[in-house]
Amino acid sequence: MTLPGVDAVAFRDTAGALWLALVNLDPHEAREVAIDVAGLDVRSAAGEVLTGPNVNSLNTFAAPATVAPAPIAGRVSGGTVTVDLPGKSVAVLSLSR
């Protein structure tokens, strides 16, 4: 069975805001992801990404910030949002007007 390198889900919340969730399954390589948002009037894309030094990284009392959310932003140009997604990461971005 072959898995995709990146998995993505887009959704609207009850207030109408558009969100994008991305998962990079590659444990070693970052991926540049381009999302077609033509016709949606998206002007910015920003949120948080979660990753760690290893795929089995975890937080402990001695090292409570080994895996911690960090800011991530996408670039919006010509109806496309482009995001640089680190390896072994999960990101959620708000796509705003």
C-alpha positions, 0 to 999 in steps of 0.5 A, a space after each residue: 500500500 502506498 500512502 500519499 506524501 501529503 494529505 489535506 482537508 479543507 473545511 468551513 466552521 460554523 461562522 463561515 471561516 475557511 480552514 485548511 489542515 495539512 499532514 506531511 507523512 514524509 519523516 525526512 523531507 519538507 514539502 511545498 504544497 500549492 492549493 488552488 483557491 481561485 474564486 475564494 478571495 483568500 488574501 492570507 493563510 496563517 496558523 500553527 504547525 506541530 512537529 518534532 525532532 523525530 517521528 516518535 518524539 514526545 513531551 515529558 516533564 523533563 522536556 515539556 516542549 519537545 513537540 510544540 506548536 509553532 506559527 506557520 504562514 502560507 503565501 497567497 498569489 494568483 489564486 493559489 496558497 503555497 505552504 512549506 510543510 516540514 517533514 513529519 508535521 501537522 498544520 492547520 491554517 486559517 484562510 482569510 479575506 
